[in-house]
Amino acid sequence: MADEEISILIGGEAGAGISAAGFSLGKVFMRGGLHVFGTVDYPSLIRGGHNFYMVRAGQDLVYNHWDNHDLIIALDANTIQRHWKELKQGGGIIYDSDEIATDSTDLPKDVKNLFPVPLKTIVKEVKGRPVVRNTVALGAAIGILGYNIEILEDILQEIFTDKGDKVVAMNVNAARAGYDYTKEHYSKKLAYQLQPSKKVQKNRILLTGNEAIALGAIAAGCKFYAAYPMTPASPLLHFLIAQAERFGIVTVQTESEIAAINMAVGASYAGVRTMTGTSGGGFCLMTEALSMAGMVETPLVLMLAQRTGPSTGLPTYTAQSDLRFAIHASHGEFPRVVIAPGDVNECFEFTIDAFNLADEFQIPIILLTDKHLLESHASTQPFSIEKLVINRGKLLPMTPYSDKEPYHRHRLTEDGISPRLIPGTPGALTHSDSAVHKESGFHGDRCSIATEMADKRYRKVPKLLKRLEKKPCTKIYGPKKADVTLVGWGSTKGVALEALRLLDKDNIKANFLQVIYLTPFPAEAVKAGLNDQNPILVEGNQTAQLGSLIKEHTSIELTKRILRYDGRGFNPLQLTRRIKEEI
């Protein structure tokens, strides 16, 4: 029987093309009209180590990876040993019979559906390199599932077209050979079959959070990006470097995170929209320059990609432990905005808003993300820019300055926001000292000046709050009246939405309160969302940092907490079990 959804794990050693295979499989399902979510797991090793990719596809929306799987594709024995217990009842394992003998002790006796496929032999027959085993395995999986092999062949042609007809033909032949082998030997032997959707949704895209943020930056008119590579923010740098010439973006891989943020602030001061990105340790190095951006009132968008800490921690695994750090980082006091998108669509949307807010209020904006969101793939409709609005705030055109009064970069205004001129504008001197300065931007050390300028910077906040009232600073999913309200932020959105479905099947009415704008904190919206219901906090950190913010700003303490801080994201079944225990 055809299933409404399916979960597949593909695993092997680093270098075996695991992530590429998982992504390709996700695209196959998406092209068939299914909704897709995929995530990769890999250790922080230069060479070797166990990698695996989990892809889930269904007729309905899927928001997160699953706890267990219908099919495991094992390119080595280690994958079987690590993951066979994650198989659903009736699930199966595809493995390389050239690598693992049928009587091997590596094969679990409790699994009935073992599907040996001579992957290495088939690779030799199509005259491919060893890494082509992953393509053969994909074809074999399509055959066992009864899916459409022609979709995979089309995708392989797209992937390898730049490498020439021979490479395309070799990969297509490899996939077809794997498909033919399983269709001949194991047709309909797996309980789980998957068919393309009858309502095929065309032109959808499959992308990561990093890619969605990059597209948002491009749409917003970002013209300068500087960063030092640091997982999981590095793919944002790679994407923008690849697109730099096409979209006219100066993209620089710097020698350090300190150089990256200083270059970004400098480029912004020169008048272009700029951005930088990093992770926890890199953000530590950036905090002095972040404070400088606050002092000289220069717009800046910074993407902070959370991973497990402290120190080096688990550099390729996820966490939500930098929330308080993002809100309070740097010495001194200055306004900022911290935004935490929860899926790829929000990554695109809120990146655009981050650039507008930065320019409008001349402050730093932090996009607070994490590894799970940034490196997981999700299918969605192409992003629309029909209603795109670019707001450069009080940035004046570069025409000769003609006012009778001399130009003062930090002119005192009622709303605290001073007109900006691009340095080099004829007739005006633009100056901004990073020390306490006067309206002119030149140094001034009197007490009255320090107080006056501090008050000026914070006069932006009332207008900022009014501006944010027009934004969805929080969102509520599920019924208004519920037995339990899940409260979370960032990448917990996906698993929370999956948990709502599971709880509904057990006749438990639940909803989810997502907090998106974390500073300034939307206290009234959060209080309205809690609405005296039974709240349970769901966070990827040890100290319930969102919970502490809620208590600080609303006096409401969320005593029921489900916290995970081992580097892995929540799984829907696991979370649902914990919720039932708390209820």
ABEGO torsion letter per residue (X at the ends): XBBABBBBBBBEBBGAGAAAAAAAAAAAAAAAGBBBBBBBBBBBBABEEBBBBBBBBBABBBABBBABBABBBBABAAAAAAAAAABBBGBBBBBBAAABBAABAABBAABABBBBBBAAAAAAAAGBBAAAAAAAAAAAAAAAAGBBAAAAAAAAAAAAAAAEAAAAAAAAAAAAAAAAAAAAAABGABABBBBBBABBBBGBBBBBAAAAAAAAAAAAGBABBBBBBBOAAAAAAAAAAAAAAAAGBBBBBBABAAAAAAAAAAAAAAGBBBBBBBBAAAAAAAAAAAAAAAAAGBBBBBBBBBBBOBEAEBAABBBAAAAAAAAABEBEBBBBBBBBBABAAAAAAAAAAAAAAAAAAGBBBBBBBBAAAAABBBBBBBBBAAABBBBAEABBBBBBBABABBBBAABBBAAGBBBBBBBGBBGBBBBBBABBBBAAGBBBABAAAAAAAAAAAAAAAAAAAAAAAABBABBBBEBABBABBBBBBEAAAAAAAAAAAAAAAAGBBBBBBBBABAOBBBAAAAAAAAGGBBBBBBBABAAGAAAAAAAAAAGBBBABBBBBAAGBBBBAAAAAAAAAAAX
